[in-house]
Amino acid sequence: MLGLKIKDKIKNIYIRKRTKIIDAAKLACILKWRWAGHIARAKDGRWTEKILHWYPREDRRPRGRPRRRWSDDIIKAVGATWTRLARETDGKGWRRPMPKNGHSN
């Protein structure tokens, strides 16, 4: 496509910039932030809104490190009250708190 060889040793960042292809991890993070804002602003009692705050408490937790949850990255970047922040900004300023590199870890 660009006429490059492995011997050229050009970094992937520059190749993506020339081909205008977005990194898959960065795109996944952007879509996750959009979806989180969309779910936080939902007010009509959809199952996605209900399951956002649901944690199963019947069984015992397994030993070891706690598993990462879907919202852990968002909580780490914005704080525990991220749903309130997304609702208050009404979608306009929600994309702003996303980390510059696309993903928070």
Sequence and secondary structure as in RCSB ss.txt:
>XXXX:A:sequence
MLGLKIKDKIKNIYIRKRTKIIDAAKLACILKWRWAGHIARAKDGRWTEKILHWYPREDRRPRGRPRRRWSDDII
KAVGATWTRLARETDGKGWRRPMPKNGHSN
>XXXX:A:secstr
     GGG   HHHHHHHHT   HHHHHHHHHHHHHHHHHH  S  HHHHHHT    SS   SSS    TTHHHH
HHH TTHHHHHHHHTTSSTTTTS TTSS  
